[in-house]
Amino acid sequence: MAIKTFAGVAEFEFRNTGREAANPPVVFSDIWYNQDFAVSFWVYCQDHTDITLFEYMSRFGMGIKFMAINGAWYLVQTFGGSQAGPALFVSGIAIPHWQVFVIRKNGLNFEVWGAGESVPGDPSSPLVLTLAGTLPFAGNSDLFLRCVIRCSPVHSICNFKVWNRAITSTEIQQAPNQWLENVGIPPVWACTMRTRTDTASICQPYTSTDWEAGHDWTSKVDRSAFDKIRDPVWLETQPCNAWIYPVFKGPTIISVNPGTSPAVPTVYKSTQFYEFEDVGQFPQAATVPFWSAKYYALPSSSVGGGLGATDSWGLYIDHNGVEQGAAGNSLNRFGLKTGVALPAAATPELLYAWQYGGQFTYPGQVPAVPTAQANLSNILLFVTFAGITTGLPGQTVEAFAGLFAIDKGGPVADKYNKGKVVKIPDPTIRTAFIGE
Amino acid sequence: MATVRDHKPLVIENFDGWWNRGDPESAPSGHFIQADNIQYFHSGVETRDGLVGYITDPFPPLKVLRVYNYVTMKGHSLIVLTVGGKIWHIEDRNLLPANPILTIPAMEDFGFVAINGRAYITPFKTYTDSTGTKYSLGLKNEFLYVYKGDQSQARKAGGLPPMVADTNGQLGVQNDVGGLTDEGLHYLAVVYETDTGFMTAPGPLIQGTNVPAFGHLEFDGLHKILVSNIPLGPLEQPGGFPSRVRRRHIVSTKAILDFNGDPLGYQFFFVPGGMIDDNFIQSKVIEYFDIDLVSDASHLIDNFSEIPAGVNVNTYHSRLIIVGEFGLSGPPDTTENTLTGLPVGVTDNRSIARVSHPGEPEAFSKIDGLIIAPLDGNPLTNVQEFRDILYLFKKTRTFAYSDNNDVPASWHEEVLDQGIGAPVHGIATVLDTGGVNIDFLVIIDWSGLMLFNGTYAQPELTFKIEDFWRGLDRNEFHNMQIVNDSINKKIWISLPEPHRKEMLHANYQNGMAGNTVRWARWIFDIKAFTIALIETDRLVIGTPGPEF
């Protein structure tokens, strides 16, 4: 399901620099002076309403806009947000068809590549993009600042990607036709935009549990909601990935410290376990198996000395309360950026009924010495699948199932199970009195 | 207050609630064109109250599909259907019962009524015909269940007559010590009385047949009568629970002059002093004259031993009424649609209301304990007594029946309304009583929420939000449920897909009429499948989870 809004225009913004300096991405590439870049996106229009669909702006004000004007797509050079040159005609607006575009900054030119479904909802093969035109660009010495993609009640978008280089002609044909970033060098930023809060397909792992800030995602007007328009049919059959984060939004630390070293190598299991949830971008259906599913965490030892753990391993409590995950299995060993494969029993339906922890191997040492605390932090799941998203948040069943009662006089919030507290969704009025 | 020249300030005297009728520009003064998650108090409006978990400890993984108030002799409680066809009786919000009281995997929903602390439960599901129209009927090959309110397993209401394996189990009848009786051939039989007061048909019968193994004797008028080999009530299955049979009664014919060979063709009466108040004594001495035989037991032969399931149960004049029966549709029966391919002579029972004997909620006569509503292919959906009249509902029909102190099949029928009806959960229950009467009924209809006080009041209570109401999927009205907090004058209505996460809230402090009810839409992060009022006027919401 692609996204559009119920009312107004929603903006989704990608910025050059992360806002969490103390907690930077594991892999993140800025776009520097003179550097080329590229973006790709899909758009589905239900009428010819004018809109600035995509906008790029440099640090000193030069930019471009990809706009719908009078039933056609145009690329316009801008300065300070205003048109600063002739508009490049790209193509007509196909209604109601999915169209895909790639905008590539290649030296002193912006190139637009595009294609559209010939029959709505029936692309049986990848669309072949052709060069629609070239727009000279005078701001090549400027620094990339930000780009914005928009949707509206009549404009649906999906599969938005940004690269910090001019992708090749071959990649132009491949990348927009796939959800994944497995073509050439991956994009620096990508989002399937299949659901309202879907930032799940960020191309690289990130070490924060803060979805939006963590992925440098800015939702300027977050009034988007599910569209009943399906994704481009071709994309529905392609593997897609999703990052899934813990239900608990605070620091997720899994740690063990035996105090003194064991005489022989020993595995110590954590007592902390966490549950995960998604934001609706993942189809939890029996007919949608994982292509792959990994459990990521950042292993570390506490500062202050002592004998540290030599290895860290995945550990799980499954939906039946049974412990899963063997220490010593190389497939279950955490590296710095390599997740461990989830046991096959953690199916899409059961994923959220499992609890996730860790275990650590401490080497044997005689005589015994003090040990350092072993940690796993920044845990998340990375799954790959092919299927249609449901839009229903995947959460622990227990959190949102059961019996709930009106809490008269209590806090103005909805308190569900397992400590899940959410604000009352968008009340029209807080409080108002008449005659007082 | 400062005013703009030539513009008069608009004075709003009251917040009159949500208006969703016609163009938004046409909303009258004081109304909202959007009224989400608010509630009204006198002349004010505020954010609605929050939700909190109802079950606290231990944490239950309940996936709730339906909840009703269940008033027992101990107090108020909840009876809850969860995914998998499991029904739970929740008496303590801090303690989930260890086991469900009833499990029927195919059950999607259930009808319920409490009588004298006992719960009568009928499992049903929603079918879809070839045109895509959905309709609810009692589960095929399923029955009415009775639950005693004590966390024991619910069991089928009614009961089978005494059964024996073969003629060796025949009831023994012989002369005993000296006494006085009327002379002549008498046939004797035994009736079980269950722990819920149900009287079975006379027995024993040979297992799996309708062949009687009654006892008989040519009374000589000089002896008391020894009845022996009296059958014992069987243990409950599965699990070998104690028998539901609490008492047994000896029944007898009067003296038969010319026996025709069929003892079932004679009238049986309860024998005075013929009650055996246990389930282990197998012989009893009785003594009676034919003139003492006044209490008729013959009608028990005509009763259902297992009562077919329907979609709704209710009471009327101390009778239990059940409607929306699946009916007979075979053999061969390969379809779930009871109206498809019915052979000639095979009946469909979707328009039948079964009516029990007064004071005997499990005694349904197969012969005359029924009402047949006008046949139009649509099943009965609801049943309700109001001001001494029995009302039966279809989705767009309302029928009225009055008890004439004769058998139900003879009751007079009046077609009250051929445009307004009610879905299966479409009559508002009041507070936590489990009942609906408060001098009026509030009824969900396709055309709107209706006030019924013997006739349907117009305009409908949803006049102000007619566009929203008419936009609801009529095919899903069976998923709507309504409760009425008559103390605080509030109504809640759970909504069908795609509005499962929403609920309609009405405040009728300013009057119960289309132009005075104040509406709002409540939105949650859960799917509000089912609602009930607990602790007199506290709303409780049941949900199976986000994946449903």
Interface residues (C-beta under 8 A of the other chain):
Chain A: Q284 L392 P393 G394 Q395 V397 E398 F400 A401 G402 L403 F404 A405 I406 D407 K408 G409 G410 P411 V412 A413 D414 K415 Y416 N417 K418 V422 I424 P425 D426 P427 T428 I429 R430 T431 A432 F433 I434 G435
Chain B: I12 E13 N14 F15 F32 Q34 A35 D36 N37 I38 S43 G44 V45 E46 T47 R48 D49 G50 L51 V52 G53 Y54 I55 F59 P60 P61 L62 K63 V64 V67 L78 V80 I90 I523 F524 D525 I526 I534 R538 L539 V540 I541 G542 T543 P544 G545 P546 E547
